Amino acid sequence: MKNKNLIELFILCLLAILITPCLAHAGLETSLVAIKSKLTIVILPLLSVIGIALAGTSFFTGNPNAKQHIAYAVIGSIIGFGAQGIVDFISQTVR
């Protein structure tokens, strides 16, 4: 049991040594740009597609609020797929 704890501690120390230089050289601006790109390129369009699928399912199951769900999904999709353009427009306007 003691050897297992020592091995786990060694692995954690090795990982910390390997990861720390990468984190030390990461700047705030670089991290924010990476987060922005993940949000606008991957996450928001994915959520838009999921919203449209759920709204379509709501429509086909006969939910009385299906039209409202579809409207929300379309508005969310416009924002989700246009997020990169919106961010670029705002950043050009602010500069």
Backbone as numpy.savetxt, mean C-alpha at the origin, in Angstrom:
# Nx Ny Nz CAx CAy CAz Cx Cy Cz
17.77 -26.93 25.39 16.94 -25.75 25.39 17.82 -24.50 25.39
18.90 -24.56 26.13 19.79 -23.41 26.21 20.49 -23.19 24.86
20.85 -24.29 24.18 21.48 -24.16 22.86 20.53 -23.55 21.85
19.25 -23.88 21.95 18.26 -23.32 21.02 18.16 -21.82 21.21
18.16 -21.36 22.45 18.10 -19.92 22.73 19.35 -19.21 22.22
20.50 -19.85 22.36 21.73 -19.26 21.88 21.74 -19.16 20.35
21.22 -20.17 19.68 21.15 -20.15 18.22 20.21 -19.05 17.75
19.05 -18.92 18.41 18.11 -17.87 18.05 18.72 -16.49 18.28
19.43 -16.32 19.38 20.09 -15.05 19.67 21.16 -14.75 18.63
21.92 -15.76 18.23 22.95 -15.58 17.21 22.33 -15.16 15.88
21.23 -15.81 15.50 20.57 -15.48 14.23 20.02 -14.06 14.27
19.42 -13.67 15.40 18.91 -12.31 15.52 20.03 -11.27 15.45
21.15 -11.55 16.09 22.30 -10.63 16.03 22.84 -10.54 14.62
22.93 -11.67 13.93 23.41 -11.67 12.55 22.49 -10.87 11.64
21.19 -11.05 11.81 20.23 -10.27 11.02 20.34 -8.78 11.32
20.50 -8.44 12.59 20.64 -7.03 12.97 21.89 -6.42 12.35
22.98 -7.17 12.32 24.22 -6.68 11.74 24.07 -6.50 10.23
23.34 -7.39 9.59 23.17 -7.30 8.14 22.19 -6.21 7.73
21.17 -5.96 8.53 20.13 -5.00 8.19 20.51 -3.58 8.59
21.24 -3.40 9.66 21.54 -2.07 10.19 22.21 -1.15 9.19
23.21 -1.57 8.40 23.80 -0.63 7.45 22.79 -0.12 6.42
21.88 -0.96 5.99 20.86 -0.52 5.03 19.97 0.54 5.65
19.59 0.34 6.90 18.74 1.30 7.57 19.48 2.59 7.89
20.75 2.48 8.18 21.53 3.66 8.53 21.71 4.60 7.35
21.74 4.06 6.14 21.93 4.89 4.96 20.62 5.34 4.32
19.51 4.91 4.90 18.21 5.29 4.35 17.84 6.68 4.86
17.53 7.57 3.94 17.12 8.90 4.33 15.61 8.99 4.44
15.15 10.04 5.05 13.71 10.24 5.23 13.03 10.42 3.88
13.64 11.21 3.01 13.03 11.47 1.70 12.94 10.19 0.88
13.98 9.38 0.91 13.98 8.12 0.17 12.89 7.19 0.70
12.73 7.14 2.00 11.69 6.29 2.59 10.30 6.77 2.21
10.10 8.09 2.22 8.79 8.63 1.86 8.47 8.41 0.39
9.46 8.52 -0.47 9.24 8.27 -1.90 8.89 6.80 -2.12
9.54 5.91 -1.39 9.24 4.48 -1.52 7.82 4.18 -1.05
7.40 4.79 0.04 6.05 4.58 0.55 5.03 5.14 -0.43
5.30 6.33 -0.99 4.39 6.94 -1.96 4.24 6.07 -3.19
5.34 5.54 -3.68 5.26 4.71 -4.88 4.52 3.40 -4.61
4.72 2.80 -3.46 3.98 1.58 -3.12 2.49 1.86 -3.03
2.12 2.98 -2.41 0.71 3.32 -2.28 0.07 3.61 -3.62
0.70 4.46 -4.43 0.06 4.92 -5.66 0.15 3.92 -6.80
1.13 3.06 -6.79 1.30 2.13 -7.91 0.71 0.76 -7.60
0.75 0.33 -6.35 0.34 -1.03 -6.03 -0.96 -1.07 -5.22
-0.97 -0.43 -4.08 -2.05 -0.63 -3.11 -3.37 0.01 -3.55
-3.35 1.28 -3.97 -4.60 1.94 -4.33 -5.29 1.31 -5.53
-4.59 0.99 -6.62 -5.29 0.29 -7.71 -5.84 -1.08 -7.29
-5.09 -1.79 -6.45 -5.57 -3.09 -5.97 -6.85 -2.94 -5.16
-6.89 -1.94 -4.29 -8.10 -1.69 -3.51 -9.25 -1.27 -4.41
-8.96 -0.55 -5.48 -10.00 -0.16 -6.42 -10.63 -1.36 -7.10
-9.81 -2.28 -7.53 -10.32 -3.49 -8.18 -11.15 -4.32 -7.19
-10.67 -4.43 -5.96 -11.42 -5.17 -4.94 -12.76 -4.49 -4.67
-12.78 -3.15 -4.63 -14.03 -2.43 -4.41 -15.03 -2.65 -5.54
-14.53 -2.63 -6.78 -15.42 -2.89 -7.92 -15.96 -4.32 -7.87
-15.13 -5.26 -7.50 -15.57 -6.66 -7.41 -16.64 -6.81 -6.34
-16.44 -6.18 -5.19 -17.44 -6.26 -4.12 -18.74 -5.55 -4.51
-18.63 -4.42 -5.21 -19.84 -3.72 -5.67 -20.58 -4.56 -6.70
-19.84 -5.21 -7.59 -20.49 -6.10 -8.57 -21.17 -7.27 -7.90
-20.53 -7.83 -6.90 -21.13 -8.93 -6.15 -22.40 -8.46 -5.44
-22.34 -7.26 -4.90 -23.52 -6.69 -4.24 -24.66 -6.51 -5.24
-24.33 -6.08 -6.45 -25.35 -5.88 -7.49 -25.98 -7.21 -7.90
-25.14 -8.23 -8.12 -25.66 -9.51 -8.59 -26.40 -10.29 -7.51
-26.15 -10.00 -6.27 -26.88 -10.68 -5.21 -28.20 -9.99 -4.89
-28.46 -8.84 -5.52 -29.73 -8.15 -5.33 -29.80 -7.25 -4.12
-28.68 -6.76 -3.67 -28.65 -5.85 -2.54 -29.35 -4.54 -2.92
-30.25 -4.04 -2.06 -30.95 -2.80 -2.41 -30.03 -1.58 -2.48
-28.88 -1.62 -1.86 -27.93 -0.50 -1.89 -26.85 -0.69 -2.95
-27.09 -1.55 -3.92 -26.07 -1.88 -4.90 -25.67 -0.68 -5.75
-26.62 0.16 -6.13 -26.28 1.33 -6.94 -25.35 2.27 -6.18
-25.59 2.42 -4.91 -24.73 3.26 -4.08 -23.34 2.64 -3.97
-23.27 1.32 -3.82 -21.97 0.64 -3.74 -21.19 0.81 -5.03
-21.88 0.70 -6.17 -21.21 0.86 -7.46 -20.71 2.29 -7.62
-21.51 3.26 -7.20 -21.07 4.66 -7.29 -19.83 4.89 -6.44
-19.83 4.36 -5.23 -18.66 4.50 -4.36 -17.44 3.81 -4.97
-17.66 2.64 -5.58 -16.55 1.90 -6.18 -15.97 2.66 -7.37
-16.83 3.28 -8.17 -16.35 4.05 -9.32 -15.56 5.27 -8.85
-16.08 5.98 -7.86 -15.36 7.14 -7.33 -14.03 6.71 -6.72
-14.04 5.61 -6.00 -12.79 5.09 -5.42 -11.81 4.65 -6.48
-12.31 4.10 -7.58 -11.43 3.68 -8.67 -10.80 4.86 -9.38
-11.59 5.91 -9.56 -11.03 7.12 -10.17 -9.90 7.67 -9.31
-10.11 7.69 -8.01 -9.06 8.17 -7.10 -7.90 7.18 -7.07
-8.20 5.88 -7.00 -7.14 4.87 -6.89 -6.26 4.78 -8.11
-6.87 4.75 -9.29 -6.07 4.65 -10.51 -5.46 5.98 -10.91
-6.08 7.09 -10.48 -5.54 8.40 -10.81 -4.65 8.97 -9.73
-4.34 8.19 -8.73 -3.57 8.70 -7.58 -2.21 9.24 -7.99
-1.51 8.54 -8.86 -0.18 9.00 -9.27 -0.28 10.34 -10.00
-1.28 10.49 -10.85 -1.48 11.75 -11.55 -1.86 12.87 -10.60
-2.68 12.55 -9.61 -3.07 13.55 -8.62 -1.86 14.00 -7.81
-1.05 13.05 -7.39 0.16 13.39 -6.62 1.13 14.21 -7.46
1.32 13.84 -8.72 2.21 14.60 -9.60 1.69 16.02 -9.82
0.39 16.17 -10.02 -0.20 17.48 -10.22 0.00 18.37 -9.00
-0.25 17.82 -7.81 -0.09 18.61 -6.58 1.38 18.97 -6.37
2.29 18.03 -6.62 3.71 18.34 -6.40 4.22 19.38 -7.39
3.71 19.39 -8.62 4.10 20.42 -9.59 3.51 21.77 -9.22
2.31 21.77 -8.67 1.66 23.02 -8.29 2.34 23.66 -7.09
2.78 22.85 -6.14 3.40 23.36 -4.92 4.79 23.91 -5.19
5.51 23.30 -6.10 6.89 23.76 -6.37 6.88 25.11 -6.90
